[in-house]
Amino acid sequence: MVFVLSRDFKVKGFLGTEREPVLYDSLKLSLNEVATYEFEIPLKTRIAQSIELGDYIRIPFSGFELEFRVYRVEDIIRREKIRRVYCVSSASELSKWFVRPVTYSAQSAESIVSSLLQSSPFEVGEIDWMGTRTISFEDYPSTLQALRTVASEFEADITFTVKNGNRVVNLRDRDNRKDSGVILYYKRGIEGIKRTFSLEDVVTALIGLGAQDEDGNRLTFKNVVWDASQGDPVDKPAGQDWVGHPDALQWWSLTRKMADGKIALEHLFGIYEDPEEKDASSLLQKTWNALLKRIEEAVMYEVDISYFPQMKDLWVGDIIHIHDEDLNPPATFSLPILEIEKSIFEEEEVEARVG
């Protein structure tokens, strides 16, 4: 059931009841963008006659709601008289609040977001701990632009929801994206897929650098040992200040012909830095995670997905897995859902795009 509220938050009625049927509806969700919702209802119904510009539409989900504002109404006279209503997330109104020049020095995402939302109609929601950053705003960005900047700096996904009647802004660490458990197979059972390879920024190994000591020396994980046979991701011997990906070495390494005619594979190196990290084991894990991200960025998949049973539980930002047997060795890549378009009232009318 979808709620229709007046500007003073009084319930005008509901969409999708027997007396107030919905002829068509489309909810569009895009990762880190404001959502939109449109629907068509018979013009003769009571709720159609009562909907006005500026009204609110609230759609309940498990544990939260999405709120939209009616910004355009069209009455269409055909065989049936219908009213088409276009709505945009209330978060779009944050483009009409502006941030004065300010610098946030070594502050958490929650602290910065809390400050940015002062005097706005939104509050701080669920925000993961992601360390601290220094962020400056100088050119009077809108609050919406500033929030997107914060999300980008902290490598987080931003959502705008309603919880317990309050509009809230949420930031989720991209490392904490929900794993859907869905596995799709390249060239098998997928309609509409585009795969792009790019070696422009590819690396197969990363050197990790952490905090400086009092003498200016950077922390490394040279003395940390990983043993794949003991459950570690890969082998990393003592004395080595870098970690490499063996499969990526096979896929994209620089090759060199040796004197004996054999071909040697050379790692392509990059640098990972975390100036605040003081623990070598933690630095190694962070460097490995960064390497996995760099490798996934070398192969881009854009997949259009039509309905399957698990679709009803998916959300933008959730992870879907693409298994590609064309690669040698075969590999499975984990990709976020970028867009979802769905009907609230017809479960099987849903499409998604990952990439």
C-alpha positions, 0 to 999 in steps of 0.5 A: 500500500502506498500512502498519499499525504498532504503538505501538512502530513495528513493522510489523504488516501492510499494507492493500490486499493480496490477502490483506488486502483493503480493502472501503471507505476514505476519506481526508479532507483539509482545508486547514489542518486535521488529516486523517482516514482510515477504512476497512473490512476483513473481520473474519476477516483477520489484520490486522483481528484485530491492529489495536488502539487507538493503532496507527498507519496510514501512507499513502505519497505521493511524497516523504512519508507521512501518519500516522494513529492508530487511535482507534475500532474497530467490529465489524459483524456482517451478511452479512459480518463487517467491522471498521470503523476510524476514524483521525485524524492524529497531529497531533491529539495536539498539542492535548494539548501546551500553550504557556506565556505567551511573546512572539516578537519579530520572529522568522521562522516557522521560529524560532517553530515550532521553539520551539513544537515543543520536547518535542513528537513533531514536528520542523520540516519545510519552512518557507518564508521569509516575513519576521518577525513578533511573536507573543504567546501568553498564554492557554495555547493548545495547541501545535496552536492556536499553530501555526495562529495562526503559520500565520495570522499569516504567511499560510501553509498548514500541513501535518503529514507524515512524512518519513524516519521523522520527524513534521514540521510544514510551512508554505508561503507561500500565494503559493507554492501549486502551480498545478494548471493546471486551468481550469473554466468557470462554468455549463459542465461543473461540477456543484454550484457556488455563486457569491457576490458581496459588496461589503462589503470590495471595493476596486478600487485600493490605496495602498501605504505602506512603511517610514518614513525618519528624518523619519517619511515613509512610502515610496511607489511614486509615482516607479515607472512600470509600462507594460502594453505592456512586460509590466507588469501594468497601467499606473501613471504617475509621480506616482501613489501608488496602483495600480488594477485596470482590470477591477475598476473596470468591475465594482464602481466607484462611479459618478458622473453628470457635468454632461454626462450621462456616467457616470464610474467612480470607484475604491474605494481601500484601503491596503496597508502593509508597514512593513519594505519599503524598496524602492519597486519591491518595494512596488508589486509587493506592493501589486498582489499584495494588490489581486489578493487583495482582488478575488478575495475579492469573488467567492466560488465553492464548487465540488464537483468529481468525478473527472477525470484530473488529480485524482489529482495534486491536493492541498489548497492547490493552485490551480484556475482558474474562468473566469466569462464572466458578468462584463463583461469576463470574468475568471478567478479562481484558488482553492485546493482546500479539501477532498479526499475520496478512496480510496487504492485506487480512483483514481476515487473522489475529490471536491474542493471549492474556494472 
